[in-house]
Amino acid sequence: MNCAPNGALALQKLGFDFASAKGVRLENWETVDGSSLEQIRNQDISQADKTIGAPFCAIHRNDLFQGLLALARLSDAKPEDEGRSIDLVLNAKVVDVDAEKGVVRFADGSSQEADLIVAADGIHSTIRPFVVDPAEDTSADTGLAAFRFLMPDAVLQKSPAAQRLLARKANGVGLYVDTASGGGEKHITWYACRG
């Protein structure tokens, strides 16, 4: 995952440590013609920590999850950290949400009350109808799809076809755009996700 400086700043304020989570500091954001491999644009993002207060980073999704989980389960909280440790409820079927009161009710009859409820249940959210009136829900199919995969550097290094890509790859995000086929956006985003 890419983590822009504003997100990194928020995570740092929570005590998240990108180095321990094996995050990668990104130096540039490059847009490349996917057919010719010619640079279309290159944006230097190496000074983000000096201008914004945090670097532009990439991090493996699971490493981010594990780091956030560790923060949520702080067991050695000091008195000044009151309220930092949270109860994390996983794999519990939600049957009702009262967003105004901050209450979530589960299929087993139990409930949780909180100041903040994070519903990270995806595009087919079962929580959304409790928070947004279905008649006013403007979610719509965009026709776009994203596919994510991980590939070890060693695999690329063994591939003759990938040698041109590796020779020009900088430390940052590479956005390889299909400029030849017209109609609809097609691109590959390439970045290191684990340091």
C-alpha positions in Angstrom: 0.0 0.0 0.0 1.1 3.5 -0.6 0.9 5.8 2.4 0.9 9.5 1.6 2.5 11.9 4.1 -0.8 12.9 5.7 -1.6 9.3 6.4 2.0 8.6 7.6 1.7 11.6 9.9 -1.5 10.3 11.5 0.0 6.8 11.9 3.1 8.3 13.5 1.0 10.2 16.0 -0.6 6.9 17.0 2.9 5.5 17.7 3.1 3.5 14.4 6.8 2.7 13.5 7.3 2.3 9.8 10.8 1.0 10.2 9.7 -1.8 12.5 6.9 -2.6 10.1 9.4 -2.9 7.3 8.0 0.1 5.4 9.8 1.6 2.4 10.4 5.3 2.1 9.6 6.4 -1.5 11.7 9.0 -3.2 9.7 9.7 -6.4 6.4 9.2 -8.3 7.1 8.4 -11.9 4.6 8.1 -14.7 5.9 6.0 -17.6 4.6 5.1 -21.1 4.0 1.4 -20.7 4.9 0.6 -24.4 8.0 2.7 -24.9 9.1 2.9 -21.2 9.7 6.6 -21.8 9.1 8.9 -18.8 6.0 11.0 -19.0 6.5 12.8 -15.7 8.6 12.4 -12.5 7.6 14.0 -9.2 10.3 14.2 -6.5 8.6 13.3 -3.2 11.9 12.8 -1.3 11.5 15.9 0.8 8.0 15.2 2.0 9.1 14.6 5.6 10.7 18.1 5.6 7.8 20.0 4.0 4.9 18.0 5.3 6.3 16.3 8.4 6.3 12.7 7.3 7.7 10.8 4.3 5.8 9.1 1.5 5.9 5.4 2.3 4.9 2.1 0.9 4.1 -0.8 3.2 2.9 -4.4 2.8 -0.8 -4.5 3.7 -0.2 -7.3 6.3 2.7 -5.4 7.9 0.4 -2.4 8.3 -2.3 -4.5 9.8 0.1 -6.2 12.2 1.5 -2.9 13.3 -1.9 -1.4 13.9 -3.0 -4.5 15.7 0.0 -4.2 18.0 -0.9 -0.6 18.8 -4.5 -1.6 19.5 -3.4 -4.2 22.0 -1.0 -2.2 24.0 -0.8 -4.0 27.3 1.8 -1.9 29.0 -0.2 1.4 28.9 1.0 4.0 31.3 -1.5 6.3 33.1 -0.9 9.1 30.5 -1.9 6.6 27.8 -5.3 6.2 29.2 -7.8 5.2 26.5 -5.1 4.1 24.0 -5.7 0.4 24.4 -8.8 -0.8 22.6 -11.0 -3.9 22.4 -10.8 -5.4 18.9 -13.7 -7.5 17.8 -13.0 -9.7 14.8 -15.2 -12.2 12.8 -18.4 -11.0 14.5 -21.5 -10.7 12.4 -23.1 -7.3 12.9 -26.9 -7.2 12.9 -27.4 -3.5 13.9 -25.6 -0.3 14.3 -26.7 2.9 16.1 -24.3 5.4 14.7 -25.6 8.2 16.9 -25.1 6.3 20.2 -22.0 4.5 19.0 -23.4 1.0 19.6 -22.8 -2.1 17.5 -25.0 -5.2 18.1 -23.8 -8.7 17.1 -25.6 -11.9 16.0 -24.7 -13.6 19.3 -26.7 -11.0 21.2 -23.7 -9.1 22.5 -23.0 -5.4 21.8 -20.1 -3.0 21.9 -20.2 0.7 22.6 -17.5 3.1 21.5 -16.6 6.7 20.6 -15.4 5.5 17.2 -16.6 2.6 15.1 -14.5 1.6 12.1 -16.4 -0.5 9.5 -13.8 -1.9 7.2 -16.0 -4.5 5.6 -15.5 -3.5 1.9 -17.5 -2.7 -1.1 -20.4 -5.0 -0.2 -20.6 -3.4 3.3 -23.3 -4.8 5.6 -22.7 -1.8 7.8 -23.4 1.0 5.3 -27.2 0.7 5.4 -27.2 1.4 9.1 -25.2 4.6 8.6 -26.3 5.9 5.2 -30.0 5.8 4.2 -30.2 3.3 1.3 -32.4 5.8 -0.6 -29.6 8.4 -0.3 -26.7 6.0 -1.0 -25.0 7.2 -4.1 -22.5 4.3 -4.4 -22.3 3.2 -8.0 -20.4 0.7 -10.0 -17.6 2.6 -11.8 -16.7 -0.2 -14.2 -13.2 -0.1 -12.9 -11.4 -3.0 -11.3 -8.1 -3.4 -9.5 -5.9 -6.5 -9.2 -3.1 -6.7 -6.7 -0.3 -9.1 -6.7 3.2 -9.4 -5.1 6.2 -10.6 -7.0 9.7 -11.1 -5.3 12.5 -9.1 -6.9 14.4 -12.4 -7.5 11.7 -13.5 -10.0 12.0 -10.3 -11.9 15.8 -10.5 -11.9 15.7 -13.9 -13.6 13.4 -12.7 -16.3 15.0 -11.4 -19.5 11.8 -9.5 -20.3 12.0 -7.6 -17.0 15.6 -6.5 -17.4 14.6 -3.2 -19.2 12.1 -2.4 -16.4 14.6 -3.2 -13.7 17.3 -1.1 -15.3 15.2 2.1 -15.2 13.3 1.5 -12.0 13.9 4.2 -9.4 13.2 4.1 -5.6 9.6 5.1 -5.7 6.3 4.5 -7.4 6.2 3.7 -11.0 2.9 4.2 -12.8 3.2 2.4 -16.2 0.3 3.7 -18.4 -1.2 2.0 -21.4 -1.1 4.8 -23.9 -1.6 2.6 -27.0 -5.0 1.0 -26.7 -7.3 3.9 -26.0 -10.6 3.6 -24.2 -10.6 3.1 -20.5 -7.7 3.5 -18.1 -5.2 0.7 -17.9 -2.1 0.9 -15.8 0.3 -1.0 -13.6 1.6 0.6 -10.4 4.9 -0.8 -9.2 6.7 -0.1 -5.9 8.6 -1.9 -3.2 6.3 -2.7 -0.3 8.8 -4.2 2.2 12.1 -2.8 3.3 
